[in-house]
């Protein structure tokens, strides 16, 4: 089992892909992409 290339790809590849996806998502959230007026700030319309 440990001599299978697919085993090592899954063992190391998936966590690396998950980390990259989390970093990209965090960078997306921190960027100005979502500045479309739908924020969590309370409205002061009265």
C-alpha positions in Angstrom: 0.0 0.0 0.0 2.8 2.4 0.9 4.5 1.9 -2.4 1.5 3.2 -4.3 1.9 6.6 -5.9 -1.8 7.3 -5.5 -1.5 6.8 -1.8 1.2 9.4 -1.4 -0.7 11.8 -3.8 -3.8 11.5 -1.6 -1.8 11.7 1.6 0.1 14.8 0.7 -1.8 16.3 -2.2 -5.2 16.7 -0.6 -4.0 18.5 2.6 -1.8 20.8 0.5 -4.8 21.6 -1.8 -6.9 22.2 1.3 -4.4 24.7 2.7 -4.1 26.5 -0.6 -7.8 26.7 -0.9 -8.1 28.2 2.6 -5.4 30.7 1.9 -7.0 31.8 -1.4 -10.4 32.0 0.3 -8.9 34.1 3.1 -7.2 36.4 0.6 -10.5 36.7 -1.4 -12.4 37.6 1.8 -9.8 40.2 2.8 -9.8 41.8 -0.6 -12.2 44.4 -1.9 -14.1 42.0 -4.1 -17.1 41.9 -1.7 -17.5 45.6 -1.3 -20.9 45.6 -3.0 -22.9 47.3 -0.2 -24.0 44.1 1.5 -22.0 44.4 4.7 -22.9 43.5 8.3 -22.9 47.1 9.5 -26.3 48.3 10.9 -28.3 50.6 8.7 -28.9 54.2 10.0 -32.0 54.9 7.9 -34.0 55.8 11.0 
